[in-house]
Amino acid sequence: MAYEYINDGNIDSTAVSKGVKGNKKARLLQLLKVLNEETDQEHQLSTNEIIEKMREQGLSVNRKTVKDDVDLLISSGYDVIVTKSANNSFYMGERIFEFSDLKMLVDAVSAAKIISTKSTNILINRIKQLCSKYQAEELVWNKNINANIKPYSKYVNITVDKLAKAINKRRRIEFKYNVYDLKKELYHKHDGKVYNISPYFTIWNEDHYYLVGYEEAAGKTKTFRIDRIDGSSLVVTNSPARKPETDLFEKYSRSSFSMMADEEKQRTVELKCANSIITNMVDRFGKDVDIKRLDDKHFKMKVNIYATVSFYSWLVQFGEAIEVMGPPTVVEGFKEHLQAIMEKYK
């Protein structure tokens, strides 16, 4: 059925039934497959080994046809490396992705909580196809992904797909939002309220995946955990979506803490910091953050943030190494945050 659909019924059924065996046109494709899957710098195949593998597939080849086909692959842009000797050997050199790229992708997919265990294994198997079978074995350090660290619904993939299409087409979306009760069961927030959102972008932050968009009813930009969006209620409408500010993505990346931002609490905060935490500040706010030297042990910095509980909680981890100097509303807000914590231990 797939062949009939793709080729409008004009495919040669005889060629399909024969497959690779006896099909001279398949020789080049099979050679490319062998080089991709079975070779890398540490695992090369000699001319004789390639001839044997091709013959196992029913293909008639010799030393000249191997050389001619390799030359054709190279002239077509494939980085086939030839090691000259009495019996030349070959391997696939540069690929679309470097091995280090694939390793980072596999580790990121493995660690991502939003990707279900089943989807994780599917994605990793796809990534493994982008390198040799020997490199593929080195990609995965954890053969058994723990389902406990991937608690989210397998239907999140459908939600992400719908969001991507809505953002690309600049269409509004509607959905219900889930939260947990004390029985650890999900229920719709605000009695099943339907959110009407202009989706701006999706963003990763601290192990979670978020949607940032504008809610017309509230008249402001909001953040939603994607795994909490009820995918069964998510609808992409025909209504045009509002366009985001040009620098909104950068603002959220630097200013938001735990992504639960509140535009009404956006402030320019002045902080006095010990020199020992300069790396933490640059990591958080970027190299172009406004920093000035105060004395031999301290520097001053100004940052635009959302003065929320999440921001105050982030400050606490630095203890005496950081001091909020202004504005007064943020200083008082931080004091109240600390006092509320201390009240619990009196």
N, C-alpha and C positions, 0 to 999 in steps of 0.2 A: 504493500500500500504506500509506503514511504517513497519508493522509487517512482510509482505511478504519479504521485502527487508532485514530486519535485520536477519530473521530466514530462509532465502532461501525457503520460502513457507511451512516450516514444522510445523508452529505453529498450535496448536489445536484451531480451530475456535470456538468450543463450549466453551472453557475456556475463550476466549476473549469476547464472547457474554454474558457469565455469570458475568464476572468481578469479583468483590470481593465477592458478595453474593453467599453463598453456596460453596465457594472455601476454603477449610481448609488450603491450602498452603499459602493463602493470609493473614492468621491471624497474623503471625509474622510481615509481612511488614506493615499491617495496624496499629499494635500496635506501631511500630517504628515511623510511620507517626504521630500518635496521640501525642506521647511523644515529638516529635520534634516541632510540630506546636502549641500545646496547653499547654505545661508545661514549667515552669522555677521555680526558687527557691521560687518566690512569688505566683506562681499559680500551685499548685500540684493537682493531680487527685487521688482520692481514688480508691480502688479495685472495689467498686460498681459502681463508675462513669465510670471507664474503661470498665467494663462489659456492661453497658448501651450503651456507644458509639460504642462498637464493635457490639452489637446486632442491632444497627441502620443500620449497614452496612451488616446485614444478616449473621453475624458470630456467631456461637454457642460457647460461652465461659463460664467458671465458675471461682471460686476463685483459684482453683488449676491450671487451664490452664494459668491464668494471672501470677501466681507466676512462673510457669515453663518457660513461654515465657520471663519474665523479667530476670530470671536467665540465660537463653540462650543469651539474649542480652548483659548482663554484662560479661559473659564468652567470648563473641565475641569481647569485647573491648569497648562497649558503656558505657558511664558513667551515668547509670541510678541510681539515688539516691533513696533509700527506707527509708521512715520515718515510723518507727515501731509504730504500735498502734493496737487496736482491728480491725480496718479496714485500713490496711496499705495504705499509699499514696506514689505516685511516681512522679518524675520529672527528666527531662534531665539535667544533671549537666554540666560538661565540654564539649564544642563543638569544632569544628575545629577552630572557631574564637571566641575570647572573645567579649562581648558586646562592650567594648571600642574600639576594633579593627574595628568592623562594623561601629561604630559611626564615626570614623575618615575616613573610606572609603566613607561613605555617604556624609560627609561634603566636602571631597576632590572632589568627583564627582560633587557635586552641585556647587562648586566654579570654577571648571575648564571651562574656556571659550571655549576651543577647542571641548568640548563634547556638541553636540546639545541638545536642550531641549527634543526632543523625545528620543534620546539615553540616556540622563540623567535619565529620568523616567523609561526606560527599565532597566538600570543598577541598579537603586535603588530598583526596585521591585525584582530583582534577589538577591540582597544583603539581602533584608528583609526575604527571604526564608531560610536564614542561622541561624535564631533565632526563638523564639516563636512568636506567633501573638501579644502577649502583648508587648514584647520588640520591635517588628517591629513598633508599633505605636509611640514608644519613639525615634526611630532613626531619623525621619524626622521632623525637626522644621519648615521647609518652604514647605508647601503643593503645592504652586504655584511657580515653577521656572520661573523667569523673563527671557523671551527670549532676552531681550535687552542686558543682560550680556553674552549671548551665541550666538553670531552673526555668527558663522562659519557654513560652509556647512555640511549637514548631511552625505556627502560622504567622510568626513575626516576619518571615520572609515575604509573605504576601503583602503585609502591611508596608514593608520597606519598598516593595515594587510599586505599589500604588502611590506612595508618597513621592517617589522619584519621578513618576509620570506626571503627577500633579504639578510638581515644582518645574519640570521641564516645559510643560504646556501652560504654566502660569494660570492654573485653575484653583478655585477655592475647594476646600474639602470640608466634610462634616463627619463627626464621629462622637462616640461616647467614651468616657475616660474611666479607667478602673483603678480602684484602691483596695487595700486589704482590710478585713475586719479582724477582731480578736480571735476568730476561729481560723485565721489564715486563709480565708476564702475571699475571692475577688467579688466586688460589687461595683455598680456604676456610681461614680461620684455625683453629688448634687442631684440625687433622685433621678438619674438617667438623663441629665442635661445633655443636649446635643450641641457640641461646639462647632461654630462656623469660623473657619480659619483660612487666612491667606498664608500658605506655607512658603517660608523663605528659604530655609536650608536645613540640612541635617548635620549633626556634629557629634563627634566622640568626646567624652569628658569623663575621666576617672572611672573607667570600666563600664560606662553606660552610653547609650546612644539616644540622642535627643532630637526632637523637631523644634525649630524656632519659627514662630509665625505670628501673624497679627490677628487678634480676635476683634471683630467689628463691634460686638456687643459691649466689650469692656473698653474698647478704644485704645488698646495698647498691645505691645509685643509680649508674647508669652512663650514659655518653654514647657514642652511635654516629653516625658519619658516614652520612647517609642514602644517599649514592651508593655506599657500600661494603656496604650491606645487599643480600644476594642476593635480588632480587625474586622470582625463580622459586621460592625456598624459603619465602617469607614467607606465613604462615598466620595468620588471625585465628581464635582458638579461642573456645569457648563459656565458658571459665573466667573468672570475674570478676577484674578487675584491681584492684590495690592503689591507694588514693587517695594523691595527693601531699600533702606539707605545703602549707599555704596560702601560704607565702611562698617556695616553692621556685623559682618562675620568677624572682622578683626576685633571689634569692640567686645563681642561675646567671648571670644577666645581669651582675651586678656583680663576682662573685667569681672566675669562671672565666676562665682564660687559654688560648686555643686550644681551649676547651671540653673538654679532656681532664681533667676534674676527678676528684679522689680524696677522698672524704669523710674518710678517715683522716688526711689532711694539711690539714684545715681549721684555720686559725689566725687569731687577731686580731693583726695586725702593726702595729707602730709605725714610722712613717717620718719622717725629717727631710728636708725638701725646700726647695730654693731657690725664692724667690718667682717666679722666671721660668717655672716649670713648673706654676703653679697652674691654668692653663687645661687642661692635659693631665690633671691629677688630677680636676678637676670633670667633664670629658668622660668620663673612665673610670668614676668612682665615683658621680657624681650630686651635685646641689647640697646634699643633706643629709649629706654626708660629714663626719665629725668632724675639724675643723681648728682649730688654736690657734696663735697667733703666738708664735714663739720669740725673734726679734730682728728688726732692720730688714731682714735679708736671707733669713730662713728661717721656715718654719712647720712645725708638727708635725701629723701626721694618723694616725688609727687606722682600719684597714680590715679587714674579714673577707675572707680570700682562701683559695685552695687553694695551699699552698706546694709547688708542683711546678716541674719544670724550665722549663716555659713561663712561670711567674711570674718566675723568676730571669732568664730571657732577656729578658723585658719590662723588668726593672729596668736591665739593662745599657745599653740605649739612652740612658738619662739620664746616664750617667757620674757625674761628681762632683756633679751637681745633686740626687742622691738618696742617702740613707744609711739602711740598715736598722738600727734601734735595738733592736728586740726583737720577739718573744721570742728567747732565746739559741739555740734550735734552728734558727730561721729564719736568724739571723745566721750561724751555722756552716754551714748549708746553702748560703747564698749564697757564702760564702768558698770552700767546696769546689767550687762551680760555676765560680767565677772561676779558681781554681787549676787545675782540670782543663783549662780553655781555655788557660791560659798554658803548661801542660806541652807542649802541641802545638807551641809556637813556641820552645822552648829549643834 
